[in-house]
């Protein structure tokens, strides 16, 4: 793995500042940024442990609903679609295990019952993209950040509450579940944008944004990651702890699901109702903890919004953000690679979950699926925690870890495509393959997600945290509907869940190129320049 260059002793003497209020600077000098001071009372500072624990509580609060929504709702939809569907060209009921060929009404015609779920994912992604664009464009102004986050979290849990009241496997309930799932996905865009924007804020409180460029004898920046590694460690911890907090929330709700499924009388035959109860319980936990978090999370004061038309302001900010590519090219490069990887990974994981239930059996394998979902989150937490402890110890660059994690994704996605052929006995055709995949892929996924958030946050210019965070989410959601749409068409034509893994493999390979392309040291150097700096003046 690529090692970092040694650091000079003077380079490690970094000051720690308290910059909470996001006031626009009146000067373009780096000294003004370094000498910025907080005009917010110390009890509200993000540097306090109280603020960090409050933020982690908020991250934890979304976990219960997020865990069951991402794993149990697709399972519910798959079970109901299978029950109301039929074998194409006949009135025969669909099989519940093995190579299942089943169609269900969708729009004016019929589609494969797994394609139905993938089509819903494409729709939800497009809606999320629009909302993320609006939220990211206004979250850095006034007091919107905290209030928008808490309100969206409470709504996120609220829309999960009705699931337990619809217990019958009917087409009407299938439509109801679909509508609730789309609503949950849309609301999650709001809290996801703002929650992620707190990571660079905590890095700034560690002194990250109070640093000044270090003189170098070379014309190009080098060793910035090592020179500021103490602040990078803070960002690593903030990123990993946020993911672990959310995962712990998911573990709680998924553990409840395991208990319900294994104690219910219908569990051995059909865990469908156990899924519904667990979803409602997860929603109630999110609502309660989200309300509690509102009293403790500090409200970050931003500059006054220059326009009362928030929709116009959001669009204008996104356009200005795209124009900044010439001054801050490195975060854009990473952003594209991150988006491609995340799109491929999320859709690959969705297909894996559907394939696991087909192999283990719809209904009869539901108890096993609850354990599979539970262990997946546990292993993901262990993966990101392991990386958090390894990064400060070993002198390897953060990009080296990212390369390693991406290779794991490419290998497992390629493994899945081997199952396309009926003559090949492997390719996620046996439950044993899924357990090995779970032990290796989930830790790598969580660790790479934490790694991405830290690398990206390190290259964000001061005062534009939500803007750049929203850029990643917006690009992801603006383009993320394409892949599930392609997967839906492929699945509808083939009735084989290994075929939709092909576009994901392609995206994994393309994303790896962008990870090789971006220069993290240069990105850190560029982020030290004020946003208001005029490129024309810089050239003079």
Residue pairs with C-beta under 8 A, 6 or more apart in sequence:
1 396
1 397
1 400
1 401
1 403
1 404
2 396
2 397
2 399
2 400
3 395
3 396
3 397
4 223
4 225
4 226
4 229
4 395
4 396
4 397
5 222
5 223
5 226
6 226
7 223
7 226
7 227
7 229
8 227
11 214
11 223
11 227
12 227
12 230
14 207
14 210
14 211
14 228
14 230
14 231
15 34
15 207
15 210
16 206
16 207
16 210
17 34
17 36
17 37
17 205
17 207
17 209
17 210
18 37
18 38
18 42
18 45
18 47
18 205
19 36
19 37
19 38
19 204
19 205
19 209
19 210
19 462
20 38
20 40
20 44
20 45
20 46
20 205
20 298
20 300
20 301
21 38
21 39
21 40
21 300
21 301
21 302
22 140
22 300
22 301
22 302
22 303
22 463
23 36
23 39
23 303
24 303
24 463
24 532
25 32
25 33
25 36
25 530
25 532
26 32
28 530
28 532
28 533
28 534
28 537
30 212
30 213
30 528
30 529
30 530
31 212
32 530
33 209
33 210
33 212
33 462
33 528
33 530
34 210
34 211
34 212
36 210
38 45
40 298
40 301
42 48
43 50
44 51
44 298
44 299
45 51
45 205
45 298
46 52
46 198
46 201
46 202
46 204
46 205
46 298
46 300
47 205
47 206
50 296
51 296
51 297
51 298
52 202
52 238
52 241
53 296
54 293
54 296
54 297
54 298
55 198
55 202
55 242
55 297
56 241
56 242
56 245
57 245
57 289
57 292
57 293
57 296
58 149
58 150
58 153
58 195
58 289
58 290
58 293
58 297
59 195
59 241
59 242
59 243
59 245
59 246
59 249
60 245
60 246
60 248
60 249
60 289
61 153
61 157
61 249
61 285
61 286
61 288
61 289
61 290
61 292
61 293
62 153
62 156
62 188
62 191
62 195
62 246
62 249
62 286
62 290
63 245
63 246
63 247
63 248
63 249
63 250
63 251
63 252
63 253
63 286
64 157
64 249
64 250
64 252
64 253
64 281
64 282
64 283
64 285
64 286
64 289
65 156
65 157
65 160
65 184
65 253
65 279
65 282
65 283
65 285
65 286
66 156
66 188
66 246
66 249
66 250
67 247
67 249
67 250
67 251
67 252
67 253
67 254
67 282
67 373
67 377
68 160
68 250
68 253
68 254
68 257
68 275
68 278
68 279
68 282
69 160
69 181
69 184
69 188
69 279
69 282
71 254
71 353
71 373
71 376
72 257
72 275
72 278
72 279
72 373
73 163
73 177
73 180
73 181
73 184
73 275
73 279
74 117
74 350
74 353
74 354
75 275
75 353
75 357
75 366
75 369
76 163
76 177
76 272
76 275
76 276
76 279
77 116
77 117
77 120
77 174
77 177
77 178
77 181
78 113
78 114
78 117
78 354
78 357
78 362
79 169
79 270
79 272
79 275
79 362
79 363
80 169
80 170
80 173
80 174
80 177
80 272
81 102
81 104
81 113
81 114
81 116
81 117
81 174
82 94
82 96
82 100
82 102
82 113
82 362
83 93
83 94
83 169
84 104
84 105
84 169
84 170
84 171
84 174
85 94
85 102
85 103
85 104
85 113
86 92
86 93
86 94
86 102
86 103
87 93
87 94
87 101
87 102
87 103
88 101
88 102
88 103
88 110
94 100
94 101
94 102
94 113
95 101
95 102
96 361
96 362
96 363
96 364
97 358
97 359
97 360
97 361
97 362
97 364
97 365
98 358
98 359
99 358
99 495
99 496
100 113
100 358
100 362
100 495
101 112
101 495
102 112
102 113
102 495
103 110
103 111
103 112
103 113
104 110
104 111
104 112
104 113
104 116
104 174
105 171
106 115
106 116
106 119
111 119
111 488
111 492
112 491
112 492
112 495
114 354
114 491
114 497
115 488
115 489
115 491
115 492
117 350
117 354
118 350
118 484
118 485
118 487
118 488
118 491
118 500
119 484
119 485
119 488
120 178
120 181
120 182
121 347
121 350
121 481
121 484
122 481
122 482
122 484
122 485
122 488
123 182
123 481
124 181
124 182
124 185
124 186
125 185
125 477
125 480
125 481
125 484
126 477
126 478
126 481
127 182
127 185
127 186
127 189
128 185
128 186
128 188
128 189
128 477
128 480
129 189
129 474
129 476
129 477
129 478
129 480
129 481
131 186
131 189
131 190
132 189
132 190
132 192
132 193
132 470
132 473
132 474
132 477
133 314
133 315
133 318
133 470
133 474
133 478
134 310
134 311
134 314
135 148
135 189
135 190
135 193
135 194
135 314
135 466
135 470
136 193
136 314
136 317
136 318
136 466
136 467
136 469
136 470
136 471
136 473
136 474
137 310
137 313
137 314
137 315
137 316
137 317
137 318
137 467
137 470
138 144
138 305
138 310
138 313
138 314
138 317
139 145
139 148
139 193
139 194
139 197
139 466
139 470
140 197
140 302
140 303
140 463
140 464
140 465
140 466
140 467
141 302
141 303
141 304
141 305
141 313
142 301
142 302
142 304
142 305
143 299
143 300
143 301
143 302
144 302
145 194
145 197
145 299
145 300
145 302
145 466
146 294
146 297
146 298
146 299
146 300
147 299
148 190
148 194
149 190
149 191
149 194
149 195
149 297
150 290
150 291
150 293
150 294
150 297
151 190
152 187
152 188
152 190
152 191
152 194
153 191
153 286
153 290
153 293
154 286
154 287
154 290
154 291
155 187
156 184
156 187
156 188
156 191
156 283
156 286
156 290
157 282
157 283
157 284
157 285
157 286
157 287
157 290
158 283
158 287
159 180
159 183
159 184
159 187
159 283
160 180
160 184
160 279
160 280
160 282
160 283
160 286
161 280
161 283
161 284
161 287
162 176
162 180
162 280
163 177
163 180
163 276
163 279
163 280
163 283
164 276
164 277
164 279
164 280
166 173
166 176
166 177
166 276
167 173
167 273
167 276
169 272
189 473
189 477
192 473
193 466
193 469
193 470
193 473
194 466
195 242
196 453
196 469
196 472
196 473
197 465
197 466
197 469
197 470
198 238
198 242
198 465
199 235
199 238
199 239
199 242
199 453
199 454
199 457
199 465
199 469
200 208
200 209
200 235
200 457
200 460
200 465
200 468
200 469
201 300
201 465
202 234
202 235
202 238
203 209
203 231
203 234
203 235
203 238
203 457
203 458
204 210
204 462
204 465
206 230
206 231
206 234
206 235
207 231
208 228
208 231
208 234
208 235
208 458
209 462
211 228
211 231
211 528
212 528
213 525
213 528
214 224
214 227
216 222
220 522
221 521
221 522
221 524
221 525
222 521
223 521
224 520
224 521
224 522
224 524
224 525
225 232
225 397
225 398
225 458
225 520
225 521
225 524
226 395
228 458
228 524
229 392
232 391
232 398
232 454
232 458
233 391
233 392
235 454
235 457
235 458
236 387
236 388
236 391
236 392
236 450
236 454
237 388
239 450
239 453
239 454
239 457
240 384
240 385
240 387
240 388
240 450
241 388
242 453
243 380
243 381
243 384
243 446
243 449
243 450
244 381
244 384
244 385
247 377
247 378
247 380
247 381
247 384
247 446
248 381
249 285
249 286
249 289
250 377
251 374
251 377
251 378
251 381
252 285
253 278
253 281
253 282
253 285
254 278
254 370
254 373
254 374
254 377
255 374
256 278
256 281
256 282
257 274
257 275
257 278
257 370
257 373
257 374
258 370
258 371
258 374
260 267
260 274
260 277
260 278
261 267
261 271
261 274
261 275
261 366
261 367
261 370
262 367
262 370
264 271
264 273
264 274
266 272
266 273
266 274
267 274
267 366
267 367
268 364
268 367
269 363
269 364
270 363
270 364
270 366
271 363
271 366
271 367
271 369
271 370
272 363
272 366
274 366
274 370
275 366
303 463
305 313
306 313
307 313
307 316
317 467
318 467
318 470
318 471
318 474
321 464
321 467
321 468
321 471
324 531
325 332
326 535
327 526
327 529
327 533
327 535
328 459
328 461
328 523
328 526
328 527
329 526
330 459
330 518
330 519
330 520
330 522
330 523
330 526
331 456
331 459
331 460
331 468
331 518
331 523
331 527
333 514
333 517
333 518
334 452
334 455
334 456
334 459
334 514
334 515
334 518
334 520
334 523
335 456
335 468
335 471
335 472
335 475
336 475
336 514
337 511
337 512
337 513
337 514
337 515
337 517
337 518
338 452
338 456
338 472
338 476
338 511
339 472
339 475
339 476
339 479
339 480
339 511
340 507
340 508
340 510
340 511
340 514
341 406
341 409
341 448
341 452
341 507
341 508
341 511
341 515
342 449
342 476
342 480
343 476
343 479
343 480
343 483
343 507
344 409
344 413
344 483
344 503
344 504
344 505
344 507
344 508
344 511
345 409
345 445
345 504
345 508
346 480
347 483
347 484
347 487
347 500
347 503
347 504
348 409
348 413
348 416
348 501
348 504
349 445
350 484
351 416
351 487
351 497
351 500
351 501
351 504
352 416
352 428
352 434
352 437
353 373
354 497
355 416
355 428
355 434
355 497
355 498
356 365
356 369
356 372
356 428
356 431
356 434
357 365
357 366
357 369
358 497
359 365
359 428
359 429
359 430
359 431
359 434
360 368
360 369
360 431
368 431
372 434
372 435
372 438
375 438
376 438
376 442
377 442
379 438
379 439
379 442
379 443
380 442
380 443
380 445
380 446
381 446
382 443
383 442
383 443
383 444
383 445
383 446
383 447
384 443
384 446
384 447
384 449
384 450
386 443
386 447
387 401
387 447
387 450
387 451
388 450
390 401
391 398
391 401
397 520
398 451
398 454
398 455
398 520
399 455
399 515
399 520
401 447
401 448
401 451
402 448
402 451
402 452
402 455
402 515
403 512
403 515
403 516
404 444
405 444
405 445
405 447
405 448
405 451
406 448
406 508
406 511
406 512
406 515
408 440
408 441
408 444
409 441
409 444
409 445
409 448
409 508
410 505
410 508
410 509
410 512
412 437
412 440
412 441
413 501
413 504
413 505
413 508
414 505
415 426
415 427
415 428
415 433
415 437
416 427
416 428
416 498
416 501
417 427
417 498
417 501
417 502
417 505
418 424
418 426
418 427
418 498
419 426
419 427
419 428
419 429
419 498
420 427
420 496
420 498
420 499
420 502
421 427
426 433
427 433
427 498
428 434
428 437
428 497
428 498
455 520
456 468
456 469
456 472
457 465
458 520
458 523
458 524
458 527
459 520
459 523
459 524
459 526
459 527
460 468
460 469
460 527
461 468
461 526
461 527
461 529
461 530
461 531
462 527
462 530
462 531
463 531
464 531
483 503
483 504
483 507
486 500
486 503
487 500
487 503
487 504
490 499
490 500
490 502
490 503
491 497
491 499
491 500
529 538
